[in-house]
Structure formats: structure tokens, C-alpha cells
Amino acid sequence: MQLIIFLGILILIWQGAYWLGVEIFQTVKSYAVPSPLDVAKRFIELCSDGTLFQAIGNSLVRGIIGFVIAVIIGIVLGLLLNHFKYLQKNLKPLVLGVQTLPSVCWVPFSILWFGLSNQAILFVVIMGSAFSIAISVDNAIKNVLPIYNKVARTMGASKQQIYTHVIFPACIPEWIVGLKQGWSFAWRALMAGEVMTTSIGLGQTLITGRDLADINQVTVVMLVIVIVGIFFDKYIFSIAEKKILRKRGLISENSYR
């Protein structure tokens, strides 16, 4: 209830600022500033003709596929970085450096290699998130308490058993945090890829609004992108993280709820 009231106040402030700036003082042009009422109308129009639903569906499919591939690559790369000291010393600095690249930097490569296709978008998503996941996997393993490893060895566990029964289970909470961050990178990379291609999606719908000078459509798409990101964070990754922490007794029942 408090959230609804807070959002309502923000919308009222937004609408009031629009009226003051556009209709009363006329200091800004109506085509340059969106208003809540016009954004709501444009949202209904985009939903009525199915444009918005198609864009959301296509973007989610691409984002999830690219994210799954990035998770596989990131986990393998993270394990290699942690297991081999040579790679830890020489390859990890390169991985850290590449991770700092904005996702849009991969767009020219993707277009040259794959053309204006879904493969080009998936490439941008994978490159935008895989390295972040790899670093989180490596750090998660490093943060496992050494005492766990020592106890397992004392009890006669093999190296494989230490990984499968000690290290990996201990890493799960931190891995989920890394996956949450990886998804945020993947979602942003997806928008960068779709903006530069002609494939139907949220990014392409955003650019269409820009080309038509439709600030309300641009705002609708931006809000949808934010809402989808919040949904995945709050109702998928956060719930999974809390369930694991609760199962291990790291948070109380009240915190879980």
C-alpha cells in the first residue's frame, strides 16, 4: 500500500510539472516531454495492436537464451580461472578488463560477423554478461572458508568430492548474487543489441519511437524495460536467494516473508 501511494505521488508530481512547463509557462515543447496521461494512452495503443506484447515476448526469449548460454560459459570459465593458477594470474586480468567494456562496443563485431540477425543480438548478450558471471564464480569459490576444505580432507574426501559436496554447495548463495548481476548485464546488453538491429523487440520499439519523435512511446518502452528488470530481480533471483539462505538458517522466517 505504501508503494502504491508513493508511486501515485510521483505520478502527480510528474503530471503537475508537465502542466506547469508545457501548458502554463510554455517553457518546453509538448513533443519533448512526456506526460503520464499521454504515456498511459500510448501504452494502451501499443497493447491494443499487440506491438508491445510481441516486443516483450521476443526480448524475453532472446534475453533468457543468451543468459543461459552466458551462464554456461561463465561457470566453465570461472572454474578454469579458479583451478589453474596460470589462468588466474594471466587470464583473469584480461577478463576483468573485457568485463568493463560497455555492451554496445560488441555491436559492431556482432553485425559484421552475424549481420542483422538474432544471432547478432545473442552474441552481444553473451559477451555482455558471461565475463561478469565468470568473475563471480571465481570469487565465490575463493570466499569459501578454508576450514571447510580442511575438514573435508581430514575426513578423507577426494578432490572431486570436496568440489561437489563442499565447495559448490557453499558457493550457491554467492553464485545466485552473481547470476542476478549477470542477468542485469545481460538485460542491458540485450537492449543495446536490439537498438542496433531491425529485429522486433523492446530495443527496436524504443528506436521506432525515437524515429517517429514519439516521446510517449519511448517512455513506455523504458518503463517496461525497468519493470521487467525489477520483476526478475524481485520474484526470481531474490526469492531463490532467500529460500537458500532460509534453508541454511542464515535468515529468519520473518525475513523470508
Stockholm file with secondary structure:
# STOCKHOLM 1.0

chainA/1-257         MQLIIFLGILILIWQGAYWLGVEIFQTVKSYAVPSPLDVAKRFIELCSDGTLFQAIGNSLVRGIIGFVIAVIIGIVLGLLLNHFKYLQKNLKPLVLGVQTLPSVCWVPFSILWFGLSNQAILFVVIMGSAFSIAISVDNAIKNVLPIYNKVARTMGASKQQIYTHVIFPACIPEWIVGLKQGWSFAWRALMAGEVMTTSIGLGQTLITGRDLADINQVTVVMLVIVIVGIFFDKYIFSIAEKKILRKRGLISENSYR
#=GR chainA/1-257 SS CHHHHHHHHHHHHHHHHHIIIIIISCCSCTTTSCCHHHHHHHHHHHHHTTHHHHHHHHHHHHHHHHHHHHHHHHHHHHHHHHHCHHHHHHTHHHHHHHHTSCGGGGHHHHHHHHCSSHHHHHHHHHHHHHHHHHHHHHHHHHTSCHHHHHHHHHTTCCHHHHIIIIIHHHHHHHHHHHHHHHHHHHHHHHHHHHHTSCSSSHHHHHHHHHHTTCHHHHHHHHHHHHHHHHHHIIIIIHHHHHHHHHHTTSSCHHHHC
#=GC SS_cons         CHHHHHHHHHHHHHHHHHIIIIIISCCSCTTTSCCHHHHHHHHHHHHHTTHHHHHHHHHHHHHHHHHHHHHHHHHHHHHHHHHCHHHHHHTHHHHHHHHTSCGGGGHHHHHHHHCSSHHHHHHHHHHHHHHHHHHHHHHHHHTSCHHHHHHHHHTTCCHHHHIIIIIHHHHHHHHHHHHHHHHHHHHHHHHHHHHTSCSSSHHHHHHHHHHTTCHHHHHHHHHHHHHHHHHHIIIIIHHHHHHHHHHTTSSCHHHHC
//
